Amino acid sequence: MLPLTWQPLKTSRGPLRGTFPILAVLLLGGLLSLTSLAGIAVAQADPSTPVPLAGENDASKPCFDGHLRIRDLEGAQETLVDGFARADAIAKAWESDARLFTLRLGCPLLETGYQWEGTYFSETAQAFFDTDTRTVQASEDDPATVPTLDSTTIQILPVYRSLLRAGYDEASQFGAVGGLTIRPSTEEQPFGPPSAPRGDVYFHVSIMERGEVIDVWIAARDGTIYRYEV
């Protein structure tokens, strides 16, 4: 049998020496590019990876990705006066006797920072009014049983500290609906689980942590945390 010999491929310009190494490099580069794209796609699909708002790179800002977090409560107090004044003006334009019933802290639409909204009650209209959606809901409640929330007594920092003492991660985000809700609790208008004493103001949050949603109510009086017992 004749020995096999290798002859370089020839063209009109001569043998294609070095062609195969070049092809190998190109193929390897393509594979690496595909791998990188796949990694980016996985990162984008991973719900645990926060996606900042368009044009926002500072992850330390409140609501940087449209979600309010426990850590954001630390700086929320200084925005309360102006936030309440805005909500109150909207409610008074609806009915001059509108009084605050519930105050909520959430994220503004497609922006960083804080947004305060309120639910008000008007005896004249015998209805509740939401400053966020401008929704009016008729009520059959006796006006005397509808408590008024005093915005000047609200302190956010103790709530933040209570959650940290309870072991919650300050990076944990709140449910998109509700954010932080502040409301009085009375016998006629209860707010919170039965174990939470009436006659106090409570802060309610839904905390998303370790794959579950945890609803807690924090008492304004002493920072005690209450939950529904299973």
Sine and cosine of phi, psi and omega as CSV:
sin_phi,cos_phi,sin_psi,cos_psi,sin_omega,cos_omega
0.00,0.00,0.67,-0.74,-0.02,-1.00
-0.97,0.25,0.62,-0.78,0.02,-1.00
-0.92,0.38,0.60,-0.80,0.02,-1.00
-0.98,0.20,0.66,-0.75,0.04,-1.00
-0.79,-0.61,0.50,-0.86,0.00,-1.00
-0.98,-0.19,0.76,-0.65,0.04,-1.00
-0.87,-0.49,0.78,-0.62,0.03,-1.00
-0.90,0.45,0.60,-0.80,0.03,-1.00
-0.91,0.41,0.71,-0.70,-0.06,-1.00
-0.92,-0.40,0.54,-0.84,0.13,-0.99
-0.78,-0.62,-0.10,-0.99,0.01,-1.00
-0.91,0.42,-0.30,0.95,0.00,-1.00
-0.99,-0.16,-0.03,1.00,0.01,-1.00
0.89,-0.45,-0.04,-1.00,-0.04,-1.00
-0.92,0.40,0.55,-0.83,0.01,-1.00
-1.00,0.05,0.91,0.43,0.00,-1.00
-0.96,0.28,0.69,-0.72,0.02,-1.00
0.99,0.14,0.06,1.00,-0.03,-1.00
-0.93,0.38,-0.69,0.73,-0.06,-1.00
-0.91,0.41,-0.66,0.75,0.09,-1.00
-0.87,0.50,-0.61,0.79,0.02,-1.00
-0.91,0.42,-0.70,0.72,0.04,-1.00
-0.87,0.50,-0.63,0.77,0.00,-1.00
-0.89,0.45,-0.66,0.75,0.01,-1.00
-0.90,0.44,-0.68,0.74,0.00,-1.00
-0.90,0.45,-0.68,0.73,0.01,-1.00
-0.90,0.45,-0.67,0.74,0.00,-1.00
-0.90,0.44,-0.67,0.74,0.03,-1.00
-0.88,0.48,-0.64,0.77,0.02,-1.00
-0.90,0.44,-0.66,0.75,0.02,-1.00
-0.90,0.44,-0.66,0.75,0.02,-1.00
-0.90,0.44,-0.62,0.79,0.02,-1.00
-0.90,0.43,-0.68,0.74,0.03,-1.00
-0.90,0.44,-0.63,0.78,0.02,-1.00
-0.90,0.44,-0.66,0.75,0.01,-1.00
-0.90,0.44,-0.67,0.74,0.02,-1.00
-0.90,0.44,-0.62,0.78,0.03,-1.00
-0.90,0.44,-0.64,0.77,0.02,-1.00
-0.90,0.44,-0.64,0.77,0.04,-1.00
-0.90,0.44,-0.67,0.74,-0.01,-1.00
-0.89,0.46,-0.66,0.75,0.01,-1.00
-0.90,0.43,-0.68,0.73,0.00,-1.00
-0.88,0.47,-0.63,0.77,0.00,-1.00
-0.94,0.34,-0.52,0.85,-0.02,-1.00
-0.99,0.15,-0.26,0.97,-0.05,-1.00
-0.97,0.25,0.92,-0.40,-0.04,-1.00
-0.92,0.40,-0.29,0.96,0.00,-1.00
-0.99,0.17,-0.15,0.99,0.02,-1.00
-0.99,-0.12,0.95,-0.31,-0.03,-1.00
-0.89,0.46,0.69,-0.72,0.05,-1.00
-0.96,-0.27,0.93,-0.37,-0.04,-1.00
-0.89,0.45,0.37,-0.93,0.10,-0.99
-0.89,0.45,0.39,-0.92,-0.01,-1.00
-0.84,0.54,0.80,-0.61,0.02,-1.00
0.99,0.16,0.07,1.00,-0.03,-1.00
-0.94,-0.35,0.85,-0.52,-0.01,-1.00
-0.90,-0.43,-0.15,0.99,-0.05,-1.00
-1.00,-0.04,0.98,-0.19,-0.05,-1.00
-0.96,0.26,-0.08,1.00,0.01,-1.00
-1.00,0.09,-0.21,0.98,-0.01,-1.00
-0.97,0.26,0.58,-0.82,0.05,-1.00
-0.90,0.44,0.67,-0.74,0.01,-1.00
0.88,0.48,0.53,0.85,-0.06,-1.00
-0.89,0.46,-0.40,0.92,0.04,-1.00
-0.85,-0.52,0.32,0.95,0.02,-1.00
1.00,0.01,0.06,1.00,-0.01,-1.00
-0.85,-0.52,0.70,-0.71,0.08,-1.00
-0.99,0.10,0.69,-0.73,-0.01,-1.00
-0.87,-0.50,0.27,-0.96,0.01,-1.00
-0.83,0.56,-0.68,0.73,-0.04,-1.00
-0.88,0.47,-0.42,0.91,-0.02,-1.00
-0.94,0.34,-0.33,0.95,0.00,-1.00
-0.93,0.38,-0.39,0.92,-0.05,-1.00
-0.88,0.48,-0.56,0.83,-0.04,-1.00
-0.95,-0.30,0.20,0.98,-0.11,-0.99
-0.98,0.20,-0.45,0.89,-0.11,-0.99
-0.84,0.54,-0.66,0.75,-0.08,-1.00
-0.93,0.37,-0.21,0.98,0.02,-1.00
-0.99,-0.17,-0.07,1.00,-0.13,-0.99
-0.92,0.40,-0.72,0.70,-0.09,-1.00
-0.87,0.50,-0.77,0.64,-0.01,-1.00
-0.93,0.38,-0.63,0.78,0.01,-1.00
-0.90,0.44,-0.67,0.74,0.03,-1.00
-0.92,0.38,-0.65,0.76,-0.01,-1.00
-0.86,0.51,-0.64,0.77,0.02,-1.00
-0.91,0.42,-0.75,0.66,-0.01,-1.00
-0.89,0.46,-0.64,0.77,-0.03,-1.00
-0.91,0.42,-0.63,0.78,0.02,-1.00
-0.89,0.45,-0.64,0.77,0.02,-1.00
-0.90,0.43,-0.67,0.74,-0.03,-1.00
-0.93,0.37,-0.65,0.76,-0.02,-1.00
-0.93,0.35,-0.45,0.89,0.09,-1.00
-0.94,0.35,-0.43,0.90,0.07,-1.00
-0.97,0.25,-0.85,0.53,0.06,-1.00
-0.61,-0.79,0.74,-0.68,-0.09,-1.00
-0.91,0.41,-0.40,0.92,0.00,-1.00
-0.99,-0.11,0.22,0.98,-0.01,-1.00
-0.88,0.48,0.72,-0.69,0.02,-1.00
-0.78,-0.62,0.56,-0.83,-0.12,-0.99
-0.93,0.36,0.75,-0.66,0.04,-1.00
-0.92,-0.40,-0.68,0.73,-0.01,-1.00
-0.64,-0.76,0.65,-0.76,0.06,-1.00
-0.86,-0.52,0.67,-0.75,-0.05,-1.00
-0.78,-0.62,0.63,-0.78,0.08,-1.00
-0.92,-0.39,0.80,-0.60,0.01,-1.00
-0.55,-0.83,-0.33,-0.94,-0.02,-1.00
-0.96,-0.27,0.66,-0.75,0.11,-0.99
-0.94,0.35,0.36,-0.93,-0.05,-1.00
-0.95,0.32,0.88,-0.48,0.09,-1.00
0.85,0.52,0.48,0.88,0.04,-1.00
-0.64,-0.77,0.36,-0.93,0.15,-0.99
-1.00,0.06,0.17,-0.99,0.00,-1.00
0.96,-0.29,-0.30,-0.95,-0.07,-1.00
-0.86,-0.51,0.46,-0.89,0.08,-1.00
-0.69,-0.72,0.82,-0.57,0.02,-1.00
-0.97,-0.25,0.73,-0.68,0.06,-1.00
-0.71,-0.70,0.37,-0.93,-0.04,-1.00
-0.68,-0.74,0.37,-0.93,0.19,-0.98
-0.93,-0.36,0.80,-0.60,-0.08,-1.00
-0.89,-0.46,0.42,-0.91,0.07,-1.00
-0.87,-0.49,0.69,-0.72,0.06,-1.00
-0.86,-0.52,0.83,-0.56,0.05,-1.00
-0.94,0.33,-0.56,0.83,0.02,-1.00
-0.88,0.48,-0.72,0.70,-0.01,-1.00
-1.00,0.07,-0.21,0.98,-0.10,-0.99
0.74,0.68,0.80,0.60,-0.08,-1.00
-0.38,-0.92,0.30,-0.95,0.12,-0.99
-0.98,-0.19,0.52,-0.85,-0.03,-1.00
-0.73,-0.68,0.73,-0.68,0.00,-1.00
-0.97,-0.25,0.85,-0.53,-0.07,-1.00
-0.96,0.28,-0.30,0.95,0.00,-1.00
-0.98,0.19,-0.80,0.60,-0.05,-1.00
-0.99,-0.11,-0.15,0.99,-0.07,-1.00
0.88,0.47,0.45,0.89,0.00,-1.00
-0.99,0.13,0.69,-0.72,0.08,-1.00
-0.94,-0.35,0.79,-0.61,-0.01,-1.00
-0.83,-0.56,0.89,-0.46,0.00,-1.00
-0.88,0.47,0.53,-0.85,-0.05,-1.00
-0.72,-0.70,0.58,-0.81,0.08,-1.00
-0.97,-0.23,0.12,0.99,-0.02,-1.00
-0.92,0.39,0.59,-0.81,0.14,-0.99
-0.92,0.40,0.85,-0.53,-0.03,-1.00
-0.79,0.62,-0.49,0.87,-0.02,-1.00
-0.93,0.36,-0.33,0.95,-0.02,-1.00
-1.00,-0.10,-0.06,1.00,0.00,-1.00
-1.00,-0.04,0.94,-0.33,-0.05,-1.00
-0.95,0.30,0.37,-0.93,0.05,-1.00
-0.95,-0.31,0.76,-0.65,0.03,-1.00
-1.00,0.04,0.84,-0.54,0.02,-1.00
-1.00,0.04,0.95,-0.31,-0.08,-1.00
-0.92,0.40,-0.40,0.92,-0.06,-1.00
-0.96,0.29,-0.25,0.97,-0.02,-1.00
-0.99,-0.12,-0.05,1.00,-0.10,-1.00
-0.98,0.22,0.78,-0.62,0.05,-1.00
-0.80,-0.60,0.89,-0.46,-0.09,-1.00
-1.00,0.08,-0.57,0.82,-0.10,-1.00
-0.86,0.52,-0.65,0.76,0.06,-1.00
-0.87,0.49,-0.52,0.85,0.04,-1.00
-0.92,0.40,-0.71,0.70,0.04,-1.00
-0.84,0.54,-0.73,0.68,-0.02,-1.00
-0.92,0.39,-0.59,0.80,0.02,-1.00
-0.89,0.45,-0.65,0.76,0.00,-1.00
-0.92,0.40,-0.63,0.78,0.02,-1.00
-0.93,0.37,-0.66,0.75,0.02,-1.00
-0.89,0.46,-0.52,0.85,0.00,-1.00
-0.97,0.23,-0.09,1.00,0.07,-1.00
0.99,-0.11,0.14,0.99,0.02,-1.00
-0.98,0.21,0.60,-0.80,-0.01,-1.00
-0.96,0.27,0.79,-0.61,-0.05,-1.00
-0.91,0.40,-0.25,0.97,0.05,-1.00
-1.00,0.07,-0.11,0.99,-0.01,-1.00
-0.93,0.37,0.67,-0.74,-0.04,-1.00
-0.99,-0.11,0.37,-0.93,0.05,-1.00
-1.00,-0.01,0.38,-0.92,0.07,-1.00
-0.85,0.53,0.58,-0.82,-0.07,-1.00
-0.88,0.48,-0.54,0.84,0.01,-1.00
-1.00,-0.05,0.85,-0.52,0.06,-1.00
0.96,-0.28,-0.75,0.66,-0.07,-1.00
0.86,0.50,-0.86,-0.52,0.13,-0.99
-0.94,-0.33,0.86,-0.51,-0.02,-1.00
-0.92,-0.39,0.75,-0.66,-0.05,-1.00
-0.86,-0.51,0.80,-0.60,-0.08,-1.00
-0.37,-0.93,0.57,-0.82,0.10,-0.99
-0.95,0.31,0.43,-0.90,0.06,-1.00
-0.82,-0.57,0.83,-0.55,0.02,-1.00
-0.78,-0.63,0.11,-0.99,0.04,-1.00
-0.89,0.45,-0.61,0.79,-0.02,-1.00
-0.99,0.16,-0.50,0.87,-0.02,-1.00
-0.77,-0.63,0.96,0.29,-0.05,-1.00
-0.94,0.34,0.55,-0.84,0.04,-1.00
-0.62,-0.79,0.92,-0.40,-0.05,-1.00
0.92,-0.38,0.09,-1.00,-0.03,-1.00
-0.93,0.36,0.31,-0.95,0.00,-1.00
-0.85,0.53,-0.43,0.90,-0.02,-1.00
-0.96,0.29,-0.29,0.96,-0.01,-1.00
-0.99,0.13,0.89,-0.46,-0.05,-1.00
-0.85,0.53,0.65,-0.76,0.06,-1.00
-0.97,0.25,0.23,-0.97,0.00,-1.00
1.00,0.10,0.35,0.94,0.03,-1.00
-0.71,-0.71,0.21,-0.98,0.10,-0.99
-0.99,-0.15,0.67,-0.75,-0.03,-1.00
-0.83,-0.56,0.55,-0.83,0.09,-1.00
-0.96,-0.28,0.86,-0.52,-0.03,-1.00
-0.93,-0.36,0.72,-0.70,0.10,-1.00
-0.66,-0.75,0.52,-0.85,0.17,-0.99
-0.96,-0.27,0.94,-0.33,-0.09,-1.00
-1.00,-0.08,0.79,-0.62,0.04,-1.00
-0.99,-0.12,0.95,-0.30,-0.09,-1.00
-0.55,-0.83,0.72,-0.69,0.04,-1.00
0.79,0.62,0.68,0.74,0.10,-1.00
0.98,0.21,0.18,0.98,0.04,-1.00
-0.68,-0.73,0.31,-0.95,0.03,-1.00
-0.96,-0.28,0.82,-0.57,-0.07,-1.00
-0.90,-0.44,0.88,-0.48,0.03,-1.00
-1.00,-0.05,0.81,-0.59,0.02,-1.00
-0.72,-0.70,0.49,-0.87,0.09,-1.00
-0.86,-0.52,0.78,-0.63,-0.02,-1.00
-0.93,-0.36,0.81,-0.58,-0.03,-1.00
-0.96,0.26,0.73,-0.69,0.02,-1.00
-0.92,0.38,-0.48,0.88,-0.10,-0.99
-0.92,0.40,-0.72,0.70,-0.09,-1.00
-0.65,-0.76,0.09,1.00,0.03,-1.00
0.98,0.22,0.17,0.99,0.02,-1.00
-0.92,0.39,0.67,-0.75,-0.01,-1.00
-0.99,-0.16,0.72,-0.69,0.01,-1.00
-0.84,-0.55,0.56,-0.83,0.06,-1.00
-0.64,-0.77,0.38,-0.92,0.13,-0.99
-0.94,0.34,0.72,-0.69,0.01,-1.00
-0.99,0.10,0.72,-0.70,0.00,-1.00
-0.99,0.11,0.00,0.00,0.00,0.00
